[in-house]
Amino acid sequence: MFSDTTPEYWFEISKHDQDAVSQLLNIGSHPDIIIYHMHQAIEKQLKGFILQNGGKLQFIHDLEKLFQILMDHNNSFLQAKDAVIGLHSYFSDLRYPVSDFLNQSDLLDASSYYQLLLDEFC
């Protein structure tokens, strides 16, 4: 069993969210729920890479902050910055929905960022 202080733990639980994204896309679930799991998968990948590169476990959910912490330890993922910012732009709508629901157009945009990040990180 993994400890939550090891990169392997975070990479493994990221796969759980990646599986959830795939399954939810296949059944045509709600865009906000799918985007939430996309965010979770990338958040967990970033936490794993931070640990893998000598950083400390971060108890935050902000993809941009996590990415900056990773860049402070290893800037080899710098080209992923725009995709991180793009996916993170949905965070406030996911955590504090105050207006319209996220829709198919949002899902398409988020999916493109998510796929770029998976290609980069996995």
QUIHUTA-V148115 format. One record per pair of residues at least 6 apart in sequence whose C-alpha atoms are under 7 Angstrom apart, sorted by the first residue. I is the first residue (numbers start at 1). J is the second residue. D is the distance in Angstrom with one decimal. If there is no record, write none. Layout:
I;J;D / I;J;D
This chain:
2;8;6.9 / 2;9;5.2 / 3;9;6.2 / 4;10;6.9 / 5;57;6.6 / 6;51;6.6 / 7;48;4.1 / 7;49;6.5 / 7;51;5.5 / 7;52;5.5 / 8;48;6.8 / 10;44;5.2 / 10;45;6.3 / 10;47;6.6 / 10;48;5.0 / 11;44;6.5 / 11;45;5.6 / 11;48;5.9 / 14;41;4.4 / 14;44;5.3 / 14;45;6.1 / 15;41;6.9 / 17;37;5.4 / 17;38;6.9 / 17;40;6.5 / 17;41;5.1 / 18;38;6.9 / 18;41;5.9 / 20;37;6.8 / 21;34;5.6 / 21;37;6.0 / 21;38;6.4 / 24;34;6.3 / 31;102;6.0 / 31;103;5.8 / 31;104;6.3 / 31;107;5.5 / 32;94;6.5 / 32;102;5.5 / 35;107;6.6 / 35;110;6.6 / 36;94;6.4 / 38;114;6.4 / 39;87;6.8 / 43;61;6.6 / 43;63;6.0 / 46;66;6.4 / 46;67;6.6 / 47;57;6.6 / 47;58;6.8 / 49;70;6.9 / 50;56;6.9 / 50;70;5.1 / 51;57;6.3 / 53;73;6.0 / 53;74;6.8 / 55;73;7.0 / 63;84;6.4 / 63;88;5.7 / 64;84;6.4 / 64;85;6.1 / 64;88;6.8 / 80;117;6.5 / 83;113;4.7 / 83;116;6.7 / 83;117;6.6 / 86;113;6.3 / 87;110;5.6 / 87;113;5.8 / 87;114;6.7
